[in-house]
Amino acid sequence: MTDNNHRSTQSAQQLITASTQPVTLFSLSWCSYCHAAKQLFKQLNVPFCVVELDTGEYREPVLNQRLRKELQQMTGSNTLPQVFIGTESVGGYTDTQAALKNGRLKKLLEPFEITLPAGLNR
């Protein structure tokens, strides 16, 4: 699910807060790690909202640069994807995989009453 319905004046934090899904994923449509992160959440049956920074209104250079800079300030990383569960930053794809393995992902999803598939819970 791609979320391009928000006004271009919103910040990354506002997009995260306004999301109707437990997971917000900032992505680039051509990025292999972004595709892998989306696939991971699909396999886990975890609902997520995708903000594709290279499509729709987010493709506009000033808005794109502003959102990328804000994400970098929020996460300390300038790479994509950037995954948020609720308002908490998980990081990129490898960070999300690590969070799955060490149980952090499960804990972050608990307030949303999401249970990970058997064998993945820690």
Secondary structure, DSSP 8 states (H G I E B T S, - for coil): -B---S-TT--HHHHHHH-SSSEEEEE-TT-HHHHHHHHHHHHTT--EEEEETTSGGGGSHHHHHHHHHHHHHHHS---S-EEEETTEEEESHHHHHHHHHHTHHHHHHGGGT----TTT--
